[in-house]
Amino acid sequence: MLKNYQYYQNKHQLIMRAFMGMISFLLLVGISVSPISWRDNPYEMTFQVILISGMIISLLFFIKTEGNFYKSLFISLITVYLYSKFWVFPDTAIMLALFALAPLIPIFLFDKIGFYIVATLNIILGPASILIISHTDLQYTYEYVALDSFGNILNFTAIQIILVFVFIGAYNRMESANAFQKEIQQAKQLSSVGQLAATIAHEIRNPITVVKGFAQLLDQEKELNETEKFYVQTMLTELEYTQVIINDYLSLAKPHTGDLQVISLNGEIQKVAELLTSFANNRNIGFRLDFHCDLQLHMNQIELKQILVNIIKNGIESMNDPGYIIVETEQERNMAKIRITDTGVGLSKDQLEALGTPFYSLKDRGTGIGLTVCYSIVQKYKGKIAVQSELHKGTSFTISLPFYGDTN
């Protein structure tokens, strides 16, 4: 995989060097055969030399550093250069076409902001320039423009619209490829975690069960002093935590494949809320359940419980102050939507993007597997999880699952 990546990186560098060489060559040839001269047009020549030098230098630094500053500088300079060419050489009809095609440069460099700026300028300045030429004495200088001003405006605008759709399509394909690559990487990680869990989980579970059994027997001994009892209780707590980790890994290694059944979504949420009430009360957290309609799901009951417990429990643990976990259900077309909202610490943009990745956890002793299991289950049922969050204000998970029917 890394070899393929390196291959395409090297290929990209070759393309960029070829682009730089060709652009530099054309610019230098253009100025060498230019009809204007230093003697007759010193200011125009100085302006062109400065622009060409700036373009070549900025492109060179961009290829070396991949810096956005140099890319933006190059796009700005070449846009000004193409615009100036249109006004400096009024007798050359091709300059209007180059003016119209200015947004192609940011498309080639995949600069989203640069493209929209140049395209917007073209949409405004192109038709405006043609109108000014057609209604002033410039019409005698730019005869090819004034001859059919309406047609030129129409064609110029059409080129911009086509370029906008070309860019949107290309950018969307690139984003789609990146998203697909991330999903492949996540699937490989899940597969690796599953294989690892299947290999070692049972081997670890058996001795831990034995150790836990003896620790429980020791805990029942009346002769133990307070220090010894503390040691045994600590052992049992840590063994319990170890079993939680093993269960999380086993959920990935061997997901539940039991019979699907029709489940009352609101009833299952009510059960989970009751199950977690004691845990929430210890942190001064309450539940607010808002059921808009009584939806039914056709899925494995244990898997639904896993999703709800994991996300609600994470919400409770994220809240440092008293408050409420709000759970809402509603129907949207053919999907049952469950919205779980907390008023906890919230998540940053980077943290949001990493959610669901194996081993990624924000808790001191988290396995980073719980949410991965949730995402895996929801995807299996052709649903999705959307997360909205703001730092220091809270997080909202919206789980969408195909509903079986409603009882209204």
KAGI-V136423 format. One record per helix or strand of 3 or more residues. SS is the DSSP state (2 for helix, 1 for strand). FROM is the first residue (numbers start at 0). LEN is the number of residues. If there is no record, write none. Layout:
# KAGI-V136423
((SS	FROM	LEN) (SS	FROM	LEN))
This chain:
# KAGI-V136423
((2	1	31) (2	41	24) (2	67	21) (2	93	7) (2	103	5) (2	111	23) (2	136	4) (2	142	4) (2	148	71) (2	225	28) (1	260	4) (2	264	17) (1	284	7) (1	294	5) (2	300	17) (1	322	10) (1	334	8) (2	348	6) (2	369	11) (1	383	7) (1	393	13))
